[in-house]
Amino acid sequence: MSERIWNRAVAAAVCGVMLASVTMRARAQQEFFSPADVIKYTPDWKGERFPDGRPKVPDGILDRMKNVTLEEAWATLGGACFNHQYEDGWLTIHSDQVLVGRALTAVWMPGRPDIQKVIEQDQGKNRQGAENAWPVDMLQPRDVYVADHFGLKVDGPSIGDNVGNAIYARSGNGIVYDGAVRDINGLDELKNFTSFVRYYDPSHHFGSLSSGQRLNSTMVSINGPTRIGHALVMPGDVVLGRNGGVIFIPAQLAERVVQQSERTRLRDIFGHQRLEEKKYTGGQIDARWTPEIEADYRSWLKENENKLTVPAAEIERILQEATPGPRPAGAPQGAPPAARLNACGN
């Protein structure tokens, strides 16, 4: 073989490896994830999973999550180095309610016919209906459909009252949707369809090859990493939406978020009660508690164990823990001792 032919062969082989590498990286970023893919990209979850691979945070944790504030969740996630999990600026359906559930994710991109053709041929043979129905058909009770529709408004809605009713029937929950919805009156009639969307618009999207030149939306991912504004969402994340904002809690941190919130809440309730009773001053409650106040708090926990919103088993766990030592100035009551956390809080 001549040197020239050999060099061409080597160059072709290198290009092939590079192309395969790029393809694999692209697939890791945007794809219809298999259960194995979901498991691969959520390695820190050690509990039960759905058949599609998503972490299945227990219902009991979801129930307790409804009492967690955005600030409490944000603080715990920040302590674990998850600093890009919050997004706001929403149009909210049922703004007086709290949205909690497990994320099932989807990503739309601007319509492109060659990609649309491949996806319809590859995915359509195993799915029913149009693309906007595909993730809906996968929803389980207490899921939250989380979709990035690249903020498309005019000719953007892929969810109206028909798809909304289908979502609600399967999940009993609302949505987080970075795009527009239509039929807002019909969606509002769904009692617990607590949802966070970008816009309302009476138009609808064009998301199939049959749309011809009007094609403007192509679904490129289900159950993969999904960007929602400034946040990165993974399938199985616990969605907490309230007071105009949404925070996405990695499954492996959901229990920690709940526990830290409950400890903070219990100390706040005790402190406020003792202030009303004028037993302690504001300075005493706001500073590091003395051993006497700590003892009083533990007695109060025991006396009110079955009257508080925190599960009795969790209160018993707190009572069995050693009395906390000094906390750093400015740290919130109930904050975990620094020794329990590594550099990233994991």
Residue frames as qw, qx, qy, qz and C-alpha x, y, z in Angstrom:
[[0.000, 0.889, 0.458, 0.000, 0.00, 0.00, 0.00],
 [0.407, 0.511, -0.044, 0.756, 1.43, 3.39, -0.96],
 [0.255, -0.189, -0.474, 0.821, 2.08, 6.00, 1.70],
 [0.251, -0.078, -0.139, -0.955, -0.58, 8.26, 0.16],
 [0.620, -0.287, -0.597, -0.421, -3.28, 5.56, 0.29],
 [0.543, -0.255, -0.681, 0.420, -2.21, 4.66, 3.83],
 [0.076, -0.068, -0.286, 0.953, -2.52, 8.28, 4.99],
 [0.453, -0.176, -0.318, -0.814, -5.99, 8.53, 3.48],
 [0.652, -0.280, -0.697, -0.101, -7.04, 5.34, 5.25],
 [0.397, -0.211, -0.575, 0.683, -5.75, 6.62, 8.59],
 [0.125, -0.021, 0.054, -0.990, -7.49, 9.96, 8.08],
 [0.564, -0.241, -0.508, -0.605, -10.77, 8.21, 7.25],
 [0.609, -0.290, -0.709, 0.204, -10.49, 6.06, 10.35],
 [0.225, -0.140, -0.413, 0.871, -9.81, 9.09, 12.56],
 [0.318, -0.109, -0.176, -0.925, -12.76, 10.94, 11.05],
 [0.617, -0.281, -0.660, -0.324, -14.94, 7.91, 11.69],
 [0.491, -0.283, -0.651, 0.504, -13.92, 7.76, 15.35],
 [0.033, -0.077, -0.195, 0.977, -14.47, 11.51, 15.73],
 [0.451, -0.188, -0.398, -0.776, -17.90, 11.28, 14.10],
 [0.621, -0.327, -0.712, -0.027, -18.87, 8.38, 16.36],
 [0.355, -0.215, -0.523, 0.744, -17.70, 10.36, 19.39],
 [0.174, -0.021, -0.024, -0.984, -19.71, 13.42, 18.36],
 [0.558, -0.251, -0.577, -0.540, -22.75, 11.24, 17.71],
 [0.565, -0.320, -0.710, 0.273, -22.46, 9.62, 21.13],
 [0.166, -0.167, -0.359, 0.903, -22.11, 13.02, 22.81],
 [0.339, -0.108, -0.255, -0.899, -25.11, 14.36, 20.92],
 [0.599, -0.301, -0.692, -0.266, -27.13, 11.30, 21.89],
 [0.429, -0.276, -0.644, 0.571, -26.21, 11.85, 25.54],
 [0.014, 0.133, 0.171, -0.976, -27.55, 15.38, 25.29],
 [0.575, 0.239, 0.040, -0.782, -30.73, 14.90, 23.25],
 [0.291, 0.087, -0.910, -0.282, -32.41, 11.58, 22.62],
 [0.787, -0.308, -0.170, -0.506, -35.39, 9.42, 23.43],
 [0.081, -0.521, 0.792, -0.309, -33.74, 7.87, 26.45],
 [0.718, -0.108, -0.672, -0.143, -34.08, 4.15, 27.12],
 [0.739, -0.660, -0.086, -0.109, -34.45, 2.86, 30.70],
 [0.841, -0.113, -0.061, 0.526, -30.73, 2.02, 30.65],
 [0.322, 0.525, 0.012, 0.788, -29.90, 5.59, 29.60],
 [0.410, -0.762, -0.074, -0.495, -32.00, 7.05, 32.42],
 [0.863, -0.477, -0.072, 0.147, -30.34, 4.78, 34.97],
 [0.725, 0.181, -0.036, 0.664, -26.90, 5.73, 33.63],
 [0.165, 0.517, -0.005, 0.840, -27.54, 9.45, 34.04],
 [0.532, -0.654, 0.066, -0.534, -29.14, 9.20, 37.50],
 [0.668, 0.164, -0.688, 0.231, -26.47, 7.06, 39.23],
 [0.025, 0.271, -0.606, 0.748, -26.82, 8.56, 42.71],
 [0.717, -0.187, 0.068, -0.668, -30.37, 7.27, 43.14],
 [0.077, 0.249, -0.959, 0.114, -30.28, 3.92, 44.97],
 [0.486, 0.139, 0.628, -0.592, -33.98, 3.34, 45.48],
 [0.555, 0.412, 0.722, -0.020, -36.91, 1.98, 43.47],
 [0.025, 0.296, -0.430, -0.853, -37.34, 2.92, 39.81],
 [0.703, 0.434, 0.185, -0.533, -40.15, 3.00, 37.27],
 [0.839, 0.216, 0.457, 0.201, -39.97, 0.59, 34.31],
 [0.509, 0.825, 0.042, 0.241, -38.77, 3.54, 32.19],
 [0.688, 0.177, -0.296, 0.639, -35.75, 3.88, 34.50],
 [0.086, -0.705, 0.083, -0.699, -36.81, 7.03, 36.35],
 [0.162, 0.060, -0.752, 0.636, -36.15, 7.24, 40.09],
 [0.458, -0.568, -0.557, -0.396, -39.35, 6.63, 42.05],
 [0.007, 0.270, -0.518, 0.812, -39.15, 8.87, 45.09],
 [0.130, -0.351, -0.906, 0.197, -41.60, 7.43, 47.66],
 [0.181, -0.697, -0.489, -0.492, -45.09, 8.90, 47.92],
 [0.539, -0.708, -0.353, 0.288, -44.49, 9.69, 51.59],
 [0.446, -0.255, 0.087, 0.853, -41.63, 12.02, 50.66],
 [0.048, 0.397, 0.470, 0.787, -43.85, 13.73, 48.05],
 [0.378, -0.753, -0.522, -0.133, -46.56, 14.23, 50.69],
 [0.537, -0.639, -0.173, 0.523, -44.11, 15.86, 53.08],
 [0.425, 0.074, 0.277, 0.858, -42.58, 17.95, 50.27],
 [0.018, -0.734, -0.499, -0.460, -45.80, 19.98, 50.00],
 [0.435, -0.865, -0.208, 0.137, -44.88, 21.76, 53.24],
 [0.646, -0.221, 0.141, 0.717, -41.36, 22.70, 52.07],
 [0.173, 0.911, 0.057, -0.370, -40.73, 26.30, 51.04],
 [0.711, 0.661, -0.070, 0.230, -38.70, 27.27, 47.99],
 [0.027, -0.851, 0.445, -0.278, -36.12, 28.91, 50.25],
 [0.720, -0.428, 0.530, -0.132, -35.66, 25.75, 52.32],
 [0.913, 0.277, 0.273, 0.123, -35.26, 23.56, 49.23],
 [0.466, 0.831, -0.171, 0.251, -32.91, 26.08, 47.60],
 [0.281, -0.792, 0.502, -0.206, -30.68, 26.21, 50.69],
 [0.825, -0.225, 0.519, -0.010, -30.35, 22.44, 50.93],
 [0.826, 0.496, 0.186, 0.191, -29.61, 22.05, 47.21],
 [0.238, 0.899, -0.284, 0.234, -27.05, 24.86, 47.33],
 [0.516, -0.649, 0.545, -0.123, -25.31, 23.10, 50.22],
 [0.830, 0.012, 0.544, 0.125, -25.01, 20.06, 47.95],
 [0.208, -0.394, 0.507, 0.738, -23.61, 22.17, 45.06],
 [0.253, 0.504, 0.750, 0.346, -26.79, 22.02, 42.97],
 [0.104, -0.462, -0.155, 0.867, -26.99, 25.71, 42.14],
 [0.232, 0.176, -0.445, -0.847, -29.04, 25.71, 38.93],
 [0.034, -0.277, -0.960, -0.013, -32.34, 24.10, 39.87],
 [0.097, 0.622, 0.537, -0.562, -34.70, 27.08, 40.23],
 [0.129, 0.227, 0.496, 0.828, -36.75, 28.97, 37.67],
 [0.141, 0.589, 0.560, -0.565, -39.49, 31.62, 37.88],
 [0.157, 0.331, -0.311, -0.877, -41.32, 34.08, 35.64],
 [0.054, 0.207, 0.953, 0.215, -44.31, 31.81, 35.07],
 [0.548, -0.174, -0.168, -0.801, -47.96, 32.14, 34.20],
 [0.059, -0.083, 0.935, -0.341, -49.55, 29.95, 36.86],
 [0.597, -0.289, -0.509, -0.549, -52.74, 27.90, 36.77],
 [0.752, -0.567, -0.332, -0.053, -54.16, 27.53, 40.31],
 [0.329, 0.613, -0.399, 0.597, -51.57, 29.83, 41.84],
 [0.522, -0.585, 0.315, -0.535, -52.92, 29.19, 45.35],
 [0.983, -0.140, 0.072, -0.089, -51.93, 25.52, 45.21],
 [0.291, -0.668, 0.662, 0.175, -48.62, 23.62, 45.48],
 [0.851, 0.404, -0.280, -0.186, -47.33, 21.39, 42.69],
 [0.374, -0.553, 0.744, -0.028, -45.33, 18.35, 43.76],
 [0.945, 0.225, 0.171, -0.164, -44.46, 15.30, 41.69],
 [0.660, -0.277, 0.544, 0.438, -41.86, 13.29, 39.80],
 [0.265, 0.675, -0.289, -0.625, -40.58, 14.77, 36.53],
 [0.716, 0.271, 0.579, 0.279, -41.10, 13.15, 33.16],
 [0.092, -0.665, 0.201, 0.713, -39.21, 15.31, 30.69],
 [0.649, 0.524, 0.481, 0.270, -39.47, 16.20, 27.02],
 [0.209, -0.542, 0.221, 0.783, -37.66, 18.59, 24.69],
 [0.576, 0.728, 0.366, 0.057, -38.92, 20.32, 21.55],
 [0.358, -0.371, 0.293, 0.805, -36.72, 22.14, 19.08],
 [0.393, 0.558, -0.116, -0.721, -37.57, 24.33, 16.10],
 [0.863, 0.301, 0.373, -0.161, -39.09, 22.20, 13.35],
 [0.048, 0.594, -0.674, -0.437, -36.74, 20.65, 10.83],
 [0.854, 0.217, -0.080, -0.466, -38.23, 18.28, 8.23],
 [0.619, 0.380, -0.687, 0.028, -35.28, 15.90, 7.78],
 [0.003, 0.213, -0.813, 0.542, -35.01, 15.31, 11.53],
 [0.630, 0.045, 0.297, -0.716, -38.79, 15.16, 11.85],
 [0.798, 0.270, -0.406, -0.354, -38.89, 12.41, 9.21],
 [0.429, 0.284, -0.817, 0.259, -36.29, 10.30, 11.00],
 [0.209, -0.111, 0.683, -0.691, -38.07, 10.68, 14.37],
 [0.733, 0.124, 0.089, -0.663, -41.50, 9.85, 12.96],
 [0.775, 0.279, -0.537, -0.185, -40.11, 6.76, 11.23],
 [0.370, 0.268, -0.794, 0.401, -38.02, 5.64, 14.19],
 [0.123, -0.004, 0.681, -0.722, -40.30, 6.47, 17.11],
 [0.569, 0.073, -0.045, -0.818, -43.72, 6.59, 15.49],
 [0.624, 0.064, -0.729, -0.275, -43.85, 2.85, 14.81],
 [0.429, -0.160, -0.807, 0.373, -43.87, 2.13, 18.56],
 [0.019, 0.280, 0.448, -0.849, -46.09, 5.02, 19.66],
 [0.149, 0.643, 0.733, 0.166, -49.62, 6.22, 19.06],
 [0.012, 0.940, 0.314, -0.132, -50.84, 9.61, 17.95],
 [0.356, 0.849, -0.125, 0.370, -48.90, 12.81, 17.37],
 [0.541, 0.276, -0.507, 0.611, -45.63, 13.67, 19.08],
 [0.217, -0.465, 0.307, -0.802, -47.28, 15.83, 21.72],
 [0.855, -0.306, -0.049, -0.416, -49.12, 12.70, 22.96],
 [0.758, 0.240, -0.573, 0.197, -46.02, 10.50, 23.23],
 [0.194, 0.253, -0.668, 0.673, -44.76, 11.66, 26.65],
 [0.565, -0.234, 0.173, -0.772, -48.33, 11.98, 27.93],
 [0.894, -0.021, -0.349, -0.281, -48.92, 8.29, 27.32],
 [0.630, 0.193, -0.631, 0.409, -45.93, 7.50, 29.55],
 [0.211, -0.517, 0.344, -0.755, -47.14, 9.44, 32.61],
 [0.489, -0.247, -0.813, 0.196, -47.71, 7.67, 35.92],
 [0.409, -0.828, -0.364, -0.119, -49.72, 8.83, 38.96],
 [0.464, -0.827, -0.006, 0.317, -48.06, 11.82, 40.65],
 [0.618, 0.110, 0.292, 0.721, -45.80, 12.56, 37.69],
 [0.110, 0.838, 0.079, -0.529, -45.28, 16.12, 36.45],
 [0.707, 0.509, 0.311, 0.380, -44.86, 16.60, 32.71],
 [0.269, -0.779, 0.156, 0.545, -41.85, 18.93, 32.32],
 [0.694, 0.467, 0.408, 0.365, -41.25, 20.16, 28.77],
 [0.206, -0.546, 0.209, 0.785, -38.98, 22.64, 27.04],
 [0.531, 0.650, 0.513, 0.179, -40.78, 24.07, 24.01],
 [0.498, 0.087, 0.108, 0.856, -38.08, 26.75, 23.58],
 [0.007, -0.453, -0.304, 0.838, -40.48, 29.44, 24.82],
 [0.014, 0.199, 0.650, 0.733, -42.56, 29.30, 21.64],
 [0.260, 0.340, 0.479, -0.766, -45.73, 31.39, 21.91],
 [0.598, 0.467, -0.064, -0.649, -47.49, 32.14, 18.60],
 [0.834, 0.294, -0.402, -0.236, -48.27, 28.84, 16.84],
 [0.154, 0.493, -0.788, 0.334, -46.64, 27.20, 19.85],
 [0.622, -0.264, 0.503, -0.539, -49.18, 25.50, 22.13],
 [0.427, 0.136, -0.871, -0.201, -48.97, 21.71, 22.07],
 [0.149, -0.279, -0.867, 0.385, -51.22, 21.46, 25.13],
 [0.377, -0.299, -0.166, -0.861, -54.89, 22.45, 25.20],
 [0.629, -0.270, 0.405, -0.606, -57.79, 21.08, 27.18],
 [0.946, 0.130, -0.212, -0.207, -57.80, 17.71, 25.37],
 [0.653, 0.329, -0.556, 0.395, -54.12, 16.97, 26.01],
 [0.145, -0.456, 0.491, -0.728, -54.45, 18.63, 29.41],
 [0.823, -0.217, 0.131, -0.508, -57.26, 16.27, 30.35],
 [0.913, 0.188, -0.356, 0.065, -55.15, 13.32, 29.21],
 [0.333, 0.448, -0.573, 0.600, -52.24, 14.53, 31.36],
 [0.421, -0.381, 0.392, -0.724, -54.51, 15.03, 34.34],
 [0.923, -0.082, -0.098, -0.364, -56.20, 11.65, 33.93],
 [0.848, 0.211, -0.426, 0.236, -52.86, 9.84, 33.96],
 [0.450, 0.259, -0.489, 0.701, -50.92, 11.83, 36.54],
 [0.397, -0.760, -0.504, 0.108, -53.49, 13.68, 38.65],
 [0.448, -0.545, -0.002, 0.709, -51.08, 16.58, 38.38],
 [0.333, 0.907, 0.040, -0.255, -50.26, 19.66, 36.35],
 [0.802, 0.405, 0.085, 0.430, -47.29, 20.61, 34.18],
 [0.272, -0.743, 0.187, 0.582, -44.17, 22.75, 33.95],
 [0.659, 0.520, 0.462, 0.287, -44.08, 23.94, 30.36],
 [0.258, -0.529, 0.196, 0.784, -41.55, 26.34, 28.87],
 [0.049, 0.182, 0.663, 0.724, -43.89, 27.43, 26.12],
 [0.413, -0.035, 0.038, -0.909, -47.51, 28.37, 25.56],
 [0.170, 0.276, 0.940, -0.108, -50.76, 26.53, 26.28],
 [0.299, -0.182, -0.379, -0.857, -54.20, 27.07, 24.75],
 [0.594, -0.447, -0.584, -0.326, -57.79, 26.48, 25.98],
 [0.151, 0.282, -0.598, 0.735, -56.88, 28.13, 29.25],
 [0.593, -0.256, 0.144, -0.750, -60.48, 28.09, 30.48],
 [0.916, -0.034, -0.340, -0.209, -60.72, 24.33, 30.04],
 [0.601, 0.215, -0.606, 0.474, -57.41, 23.77, 31.82],
 [0.134, -0.349, 0.418, -0.828, -58.52, 25.98, 34.69],
 [0.779, -0.240, -0.096, -0.572, -61.54, 23.72, 35.23],
 [0.811, 0.027, -0.560, 0.168, -59.25, 20.81, 36.16],
 [0.565, -0.808, -0.113, -0.124, -59.29, 21.10, 39.95],
 [0.674, -0.627, 0.273, 0.281, -55.71, 20.08, 40.72],
 [0.748, 0.479, 0.162, 0.430, -54.06, 20.90, 37.39],
 [0.309, -0.890, 0.102, 0.319, -51.57, 23.17, 39.15],
 [0.780, 0.369, 0.245, 0.441, -49.28, 24.32, 36.36],
 [0.236, -0.755, 0.179, 0.585, -46.46, 26.69, 35.51],
 [0.650, 0.490, 0.441, 0.378, -46.34, 27.79, 31.86],
 [0.355, -0.127, 0.119, 0.918, -44.78, 30.70, 29.99],
 [0.233, 0.123, -0.181, -0.947, -47.76, 32.01, 28.03],
 [0.518, 0.452, 0.687, -0.237, -51.32, 31.55, 26.93],
 [0.154, 0.351, -0.462, -0.799, -52.01, 31.76, 23.20],
 [0.742, 0.281, 0.345, -0.501, -55.11, 30.68, 21.24],
 [0.567, 0.550, -0.530, -0.308, -53.04, 29.23, 18.37],
 [0.933, -0.215, 0.288, -0.025, -51.56, 25.73, 18.16],
 [0.286, -0.596, 0.645, 0.383, -48.22, 24.22, 17.19],
 [0.820, 0.468, -0.217, -0.248, -47.32, 22.43, 13.96],
 [0.387, -0.600, 0.698, -0.054, -45.37, 19.33, 14.89],
 [0.778, 0.090, 0.619, 0.061, -45.59, 16.74, 12.13],
 [0.299, -0.111, 0.628, 0.710, -44.43, 16.26, 8.55],
 [0.165, 0.619, 0.730, 0.239, -48.03, 16.63, 7.44],
 [0.097, -0.837, -0.226, 0.489, -47.75, 20.28, 8.51],
 [0.624, 0.634, 0.208, 0.407, -45.61, 20.90, 5.45],
 [0.375, 0.523, -0.128, 0.755, -44.04, 24.33, 5.35],
 [0.425, -0.739, 0.009, -0.523, -45.73, 25.27, 8.63],
 [0.859, -0.224, -0.378, 0.263, -43.70, 22.71, 10.63],
 [0.009, 0.817, -0.267, 0.512, -42.30, 24.65, 13.57],
 [0.543, -0.563, 0.517, -0.348, -41.76, 22.08, 16.34],
 [0.764, 0.215, -0.607, -0.039, -39.85, 18.79, 16.46],
 [0.741, -0.596, 0.236, -0.201, -39.75, 16.69, 19.63],
 [0.540, 0.586, -0.590, 0.133, -36.18, 15.46, 20.01],
 [0.228, 0.239, -0.823, 0.461, -36.09, 13.99, 23.51],
 [0.724, -0.502, -0.179, -0.438, -38.18, 12.17, 26.10],
 [0.859, -0.506, -0.008, 0.071, -36.83, 11.32, 29.56],
 [0.711, 0.263, -0.134, 0.638, -33.49, 13.00, 28.90],
 [0.335, -0.384, -0.234, 0.828, -31.73, 16.00, 30.47],
 [0.132, 0.758, 0.520, 0.370, -33.94, 19.03, 29.91],
 [0.237, 0.004, -0.177, 0.955, -33.26, 22.73, 30.24],
 [0.127, -0.809, -0.562, -0.118, -36.03, 24.78, 31.81],
 [0.083, -0.985, 0.035, -0.149, -34.89, 28.39, 31.81],
 [0.067, 0.762, -0.587, 0.263, -31.83, 28.48, 34.06],
 [0.678, -0.342, 0.588, -0.280, -32.39, 24.98, 35.47],
 [0.378, 0.288, -0.842, -0.254, -31.28, 21.52, 34.37],
 [0.767, -0.133, 0.314, -0.544, -33.96, 18.89, 34.99],
 [0.125, 0.243, -0.951, -0.144, -33.50, 15.13, 35.01],
 [0.682, -0.238, -0.510, -0.468, -36.25, 12.53, 34.73],
 [0.692, -0.339, -0.602, 0.209, -37.34, 11.55, 38.22],
 [0.161, 0.174, -0.329, 0.914, -36.43, 14.87, 39.81],
 [0.108, -0.641, -0.703, 0.288, -39.00, 16.00, 42.37],
 [0.090, 0.495, 0.264, 0.823, -40.78, 19.10, 41.12],
 [0.220, -0.591, -0.566, 0.530, -41.79, 21.66, 43.75],
 [0.113, 0.408, 0.322, 0.847, -43.80, 24.56, 42.39],
 [0.275, -0.751, -0.560, 0.217, -45.33, 27.25, 44.58],
 [0.208, -0.832, -0.107, 0.503, -45.54, 31.00, 45.07],
 [0.418, 0.871, -0.102, -0.238, -44.66, 31.70, 41.45],
 [0.105, 0.692, -0.706, -0.108, -41.46, 29.64, 41.29],
 [0.987, 0.042, -0.095, -0.121, -40.40, 26.08, 40.53],
 [0.152, -0.685, 0.712, -0.025, -37.42, 24.17, 41.91],
 [0.891, 0.206, -0.370, -0.166, -36.28, 20.79, 40.59],
 [0.510, -0.629, 0.549, -0.206, -34.88, 18.55, 43.34],
 [0.430, 0.366, -0.817, -0.117, -32.60, 15.65, 42.36],
 [0.821, -0.291, -0.393, -0.295, -34.19, 12.42, 43.52],
 [0.718, -0.030, -0.540, 0.439, -31.26, 11.50, 45.77],
 [0.161, 0.133, -0.364, 0.908, -31.67, 14.77, 47.70],
 [0.425, -0.491, -0.407, -0.643, -35.47, 14.76, 48.11],
 [0.696, -0.518, -0.486, 0.103, -35.50, 13.14, 51.54],
 [0.502, -0.149, -0.254, 0.813, -32.73, 15.43, 52.79],
 [0.064, -0.334, -0.177, -0.924, -34.67, 18.48, 51.60],
 [0.585, -0.548, -0.442, -0.402, -37.76, 17.30, 53.47],
 [0.719, -0.397, -0.434, 0.370, -35.88, 16.47, 56.66],
 [0.367, -0.005, -0.148, 0.919, -34.02, 19.78, 56.78],
 [0.244, -0.431, -0.281, -0.822, -37.24, 21.67, 56.12],
 [0.668, -0.543, -0.476, -0.177, -39.01, 19.84, 58.94],
 [0.629, -0.289, -0.367, 0.621, -36.23, 20.54, 61.40],
 [0.137, 0.157, 0.017, 0.978, -36.27, 24.21, 60.51],
 [0.416, -0.475, -0.401, -0.664, -40.07, 24.34, 60.75],
 [0.685, -0.487, -0.529, 0.114, -40.18, 22.63, 64.15],
 [0.485, -0.216, -0.280, 0.800, -37.66, 25.03, 65.65],
 [0.048, -0.264, -0.181, -0.946, -39.50, 27.99, 64.17],
 [0.542, -0.535, -0.500, -0.413, -42.83, 26.82, 65.61],
 [0.669, -0.441, -0.448, 0.396, -41.27, 26.29, 69.04],
 [0.370, -0.043, -0.109, 0.921, -39.44, 29.60, 68.95],
 [0.193, -0.387, -0.290, -0.854, -42.51, 31.58, 67.88],
 [0.617, -0.562, -0.520, -0.181, -44.63, 29.94, 70.58],
 [0.619, -0.388, -0.364, 0.577, -42.13, 30.71, 73.30],
 [0.184, 0.128, 0.043, 0.974, -41.86, 34.31, 72.08],
 [0.392, -0.506, -0.406, -0.652, -45.65, 34.70, 72.25],
 [0.712, -0.540, -0.443, 0.073, -45.56, 33.26, 75.76],
 [0.026, -0.896, 0.270, -0.353, -42.77, 35.76, 76.59],
 [0.913, -0.379, 0.054, 0.141, -40.71, 32.92, 78.01],
 [0.674, -0.143, 0.231, 0.687, -37.64, 33.95, 76.00],
 [0.099, 0.775, -0.062, -0.621, -36.52, 37.14, 74.33],
 [0.731, 0.673, -0.027, -0.103, -36.01, 37.58, 70.60],
 [0.134, 0.780, -0.609, 0.051, -32.28, 37.72, 71.19],
 [0.527, -0.315, 0.772, -0.166, -32.31, 34.36, 72.95],
 [0.804, 0.344, 0.464, -0.142, -34.30, 32.64, 70.22],
 [0.597, 0.793, -0.111, -0.052, -32.38, 34.21, 67.33],
 [0.006, 0.737, -0.671, 0.073, -28.96, 33.37, 68.81],
 [0.487, 0.155, -0.858, 0.047, -27.40, 29.99, 69.50],
 [0.716, -0.527, -0.217, -0.404, -29.71, 28.27, 71.93],
 [0.210, -0.562, 0.690, -0.406, -28.47, 27.64, 75.43],
 [0.204, 0.027, -0.977, 0.052, -28.54, 24.08, 76.83],
 [0.242, 0.285, 0.669, -0.642, -31.64, 25.10, 78.81],
 [0.540, 0.432, -0.077, -0.718, -33.53, 26.18, 75.67],
 [0.408, 0.277, -0.815, -0.304, -32.42, 23.03, 73.85],
 [0.021, -0.092, -0.944, 0.316, -33.75, 20.91, 76.72],
 [0.390, 0.391, 0.399, -0.732, -37.02, 22.87, 76.68],
 [0.501, 0.408, -0.436, -0.626, -37.30, 22.32, 72.92],
 [0.302, 0.131, -0.939, -0.103, -36.83, 18.59, 73.27],
 [0.146, 0.250, 0.802, -0.522, -39.44, 18.41, 75.99],
 [0.455, 0.451, 0.080, -0.764, -41.81, 20.39, 73.79],
 [0.423, 0.298, -0.723, -0.458, -41.20, 17.98, 70.89],
 [0.130, -0.048, -0.978, 0.155, -42.04, 15.01, 73.10],
 [0.244, 0.361, 0.602, -0.669, -45.18, 16.64, 74.46],
 [0.502, 0.566, 0.033, -0.653, -46.47, 17.63, 71.02],
 [0.254, -0.253, 0.851, 0.383, -45.21, 14.65, 69.04],
 [0.243, 0.384, 0.874, 0.172, -48.66, 13.65, 67.77],
 [0.158, 0.826, 0.393, -0.372, -49.92, 17.19, 67.20],
 [0.078, -0.666, 0.361, 0.648, -47.32, 18.48, 64.76],
 [0.725, 0.587, -0.081, -0.350, -47.29, 18.29, 60.95],
 [0.243, 0.583, -0.775, -0.036, -44.00, 16.36, 61.01],
 [0.838, -0.088, -0.510, -0.175, -44.32, 12.54, 61.19],
 [0.698, -0.668, 0.196, -0.168, -43.90, 11.16, 64.70],
 [0.943, -0.001, 0.075, 0.326, -41.18, 8.80, 63.47],
 [0.488, 0.609, -0.084, 0.620, -39.13, 11.77, 62.29],
 [0.335, -0.805, 0.182, -0.455, -39.58, 13.54, 65.64],
 [0.906, -0.398, 0.139, 0.042, -38.39, 10.40, 67.41],
 [0.811, 0.307, -0.006, 0.499, -35.34, 10.39, 65.16],
 [0.130, 0.770, -0.148, 0.607, -34.59, 14.00, 66.13],
 [0.626, -0.698, 0.165, -0.307, -34.99, 13.21, 69.82],
 [0.958, -0.176, 0.095, 0.207, -32.49, 10.36, 69.53],
 [0.599, 0.588, -0.116, 0.531, -29.86, 12.62, 67.98],
 [0.534, -0.271, -0.325, 0.732, -27.24, 14.31, 70.11],
 [0.026, -0.907, -0.265, 0.326, -27.98, 17.85, 71.20],
 [0.604, 0.661, 0.073, 0.439, -26.55, 20.12, 68.48],
 [0.568, -0.343, -0.121, 0.739, -23.46, 22.09, 69.30],
 [0.002, 0.669, 0.017, -0.743, -22.75, 25.72, 68.47],
 [0.602, 0.593, 0.476, 0.246, -23.91, 26.81, 65.02],
 [0.420, 0.079, 0.157, 0.890, -22.11, 29.41, 62.92],
 [0.109, 0.504, 0.262, -0.816, -23.38, 32.97, 63.14],
 [0.405, 0.389, -0.269, -0.782, -26.18, 33.52, 60.66],
 [0.181, 0.018, -0.948, -0.261, -26.84, 29.81, 60.02],
 [0.612, -0.291, -0.221, -0.701, -30.57, 28.93, 60.11],
 [0.587, -0.274, 0.635, -0.421, -31.96, 26.87, 62.94],
 [0.891, 0.171, 0.379, -0.181, -31.88, 23.20, 62.00],
 [0.514, 0.728, -0.435, -0.131, -28.99, 23.59, 59.55],
 [0.980, -0.052, -0.145, 0.128, -26.88, 20.40, 59.32],
 [0.520, -0.729, 0.312, 0.317, -23.50, 20.43, 61.10],
 [0.380, 0.769, -0.440, -0.265, -20.71, 21.09, 58.64],
 [0.274, -0.421, 0.864, 0.026, -19.02, 17.83, 59.66],
 [0.691, 0.263, 0.643, -0.198, -21.87, 15.88, 58.05],
 [0.630, 0.757, 0.112, -0.133, -21.16, 17.33, 54.63],
 [0.703, -0.063, 0.293, 0.645, -18.23, 17.01, 52.29],
 [0.185, -0.244, 0.191, 0.933, -17.14, 19.85, 50.03],
 [0.257, -0.127, -0.515, -0.808, -20.28, 19.54, 47.94],
 [0.530, -0.124, 0.355, -0.760, -22.65, 18.46, 50.67],
 [0.798, 0.102, -0.443, -0.397, -23.18, 14.95, 49.29]]
